[in-house]
Amino acid sequence: MPAAPRERMNPWRLEWLRMTRSPRGFVLALVYLFFGFTAPLLARYLTQLAKLGSSGVQIVAPPPKAVDGIVNFVSQSSQTGLLVLVVVVAGGLSYDARRGLATFYRTWAPGPFALIWPRFVAGTAVAAVAYLAGTAAAWLETRLVLGPLPAGRMLVGAGYELVFLAFAVAVVAATATVGRSTLATIGTAVVVLLVVLPLAGAVHVVVRWLPTNLVRSPAGLLTGATVTGYLPAVAVSLAATAGLLVLATVRARNREPAS
Amino acid sequence: MARTDVGRLLPALLPLALLTLALVGYCLVDLVRRPRAPYLPKWAWVPLILVVTPWGAVVYLVLSRTQRATTPAPAPGRPAPAAPSSAPTSPAPAPAPAPVAARSGAVVVRTDGLTRDYGGGAGLFDIDLRVPHGCVYGLVGPNGAGKTTLLSILTGLRRADRGTVHIGASRNRIAVCPDVPGFEPWLTAFEVVDLARHYVAPDLAADAVLRTLYTVGLDEQADRRVGGFSRGMTQRLGLAAALIGDPRVLLLDEPTSALDPAGRAEILDLVAAMRGRRTVVFSSHILADVQRVADQVGVLRAGRLSYQGATGALIDEYLDPRWVLRLNSPVADVVRALRAQPWTRRAEALDGQRIRVDADTVAHGEQGIPEVLAACHARLISCEPLAADLEAAFLALTATEVRHAGSPA
């Protein structure tokens, strides 16, 4: 028998290996880093690029400000990053989609929460690391090409965004107990996060309470919004995250795996 | 572009350029080192990675990582698990009576009136299962008979519409292996079994994991990722993951369906060796496998339990047992002696060496033939049962049911 020492397994190591041995974590980080490095450059040189692409048309635009780098990063990364995040975490959370896999996990683990919780935490952690890396890249690029940014507001905005990312992972956890396949989980989560909630944002009364309001908070805080203005959305997001995890646990306990 | 702009732009572009360069460099080094590139020839990837930067490199990385998780990695210098001395090419006689533990009569797995109706006649209906302690219980039946549903209800993965299930073991001492086990393809065999250990027997040492892998013939593959395993190896791994907690009750769904004859023999020997130590319920459509290891059998047909009891008794009940004796001495005296026995239905010499004997029951034949041979001082070369197997009994049983169902009331 091979005598080489091997690291012992537990649910947390399982999630670490899921993110490092498959391209999941790498792809998510790459998406945020890409937008972090390119969005401020695009904000700075958008006018010049537009001039290169047009012949004889005079383009007049105000000179870019430092805040435009982050605004551009947020607008470009929010949808793509969220989409990739949903795909990345859905693979782990929809363990019921494969009967052979579900049989082992369900008969080994003491209950569904023991399966959902590590996957939720790992998904949120990877999203946080990827998002913070992208934000750091955007901050660095913005500082280099456009000018300095208020660090305090940047950090608060990033913190709010992390609350939203945790909420998004919880949405995937809940939708994984609705769909019978990973694709169905992804589809349902995308509809909820990128269609239903943004549409609900059209209702003026509820917009400040919606978790999706936090997506633009890193840019909003740099363009005049107050820190307290996002607290209702933070509270709703945290409560909804807890509620969705409870819902996912209850639904996973009550349903049968795919046949 | 103004000079100051260029001065600002260069340091701004530097991280992006470094990131892209690192990505491209990593991909090229990886491409050179790996024996085969994903989907395309290696030379075709070089311009893709270099020209379509960075997307060519990203696509290469994603595809190569996916492939790494699913392609079998050879284990040089490691011998394949030893094949057993004999393969189960023909069904063995039904096992001898179970050891003391199995004969004690204590029922470990019991269901009463278990029903799961899928509609349209599909499902399970009024199943009263009785699995004695320490026995190997074979669950047989045609496709769609309800074997998997019954095992799923026993494991708690499905719910019954009505009826009760009682399993005389704590939750972590009940283990399951489905017909098509599934694992994360990027885990190694050791990690899969060690993860099972974490959940069901956290105090076990790492050696126990390796011993379990050794038991199922996968110790040499302990560090291979399971995404590259064949279906047979995956089935063995599923069995290892089920065995790591030393379960009292082991539920196996078609445990040999994906194995070659040598692999089947190994796993069946393993299951047979568990008799008396743990209670095994295993479903199979390979009746020879069930006959080989199961001392108790349940026959499911259209969701109902048609028969439940000793495997030998089923064979005995539904067949006219026949044997062919091959002797190394004159056969005439033996034929006469056999015909004189009250249990003999028919005895005739097939040629100068062989005799065909039909008995009224398997038990009478098994006891009586050796006595007659001994009395005649015959020199026995072989005694082979003819058609006295579970498959014939199963066909006879189901044919009887069809006749009963078709006969007018």
Interface residues (C-beta under 8 A of the other chain):
Chain A: M1 P2 A4 R6 R8 M9 N10 P11 L14 L17 R18 R21 S22 P23 F26 V27 L30 L33 F34 F37 T38 P40 L41 R44 Y45 Q48 R98 R99 G100 L101 A102 T103 F104 R106 T107 W108 A109 P110 A137 L140 E141 L144 V145 E256 P257
Chain B: M1 R8 L9 P11 A12 L13 P15 L16 L19 P54 V58 L61 V62 R65 T66 A69 S152 T155 G156 L157 R158 R159 I174 A175 V176 P178 V180 P181 G182 F183 E184 W186 L187 F190 E191 D194 L195 A196 R197 H198 Y199 V200 A206 L210 Y214 D219 A222 D223 G238 A241
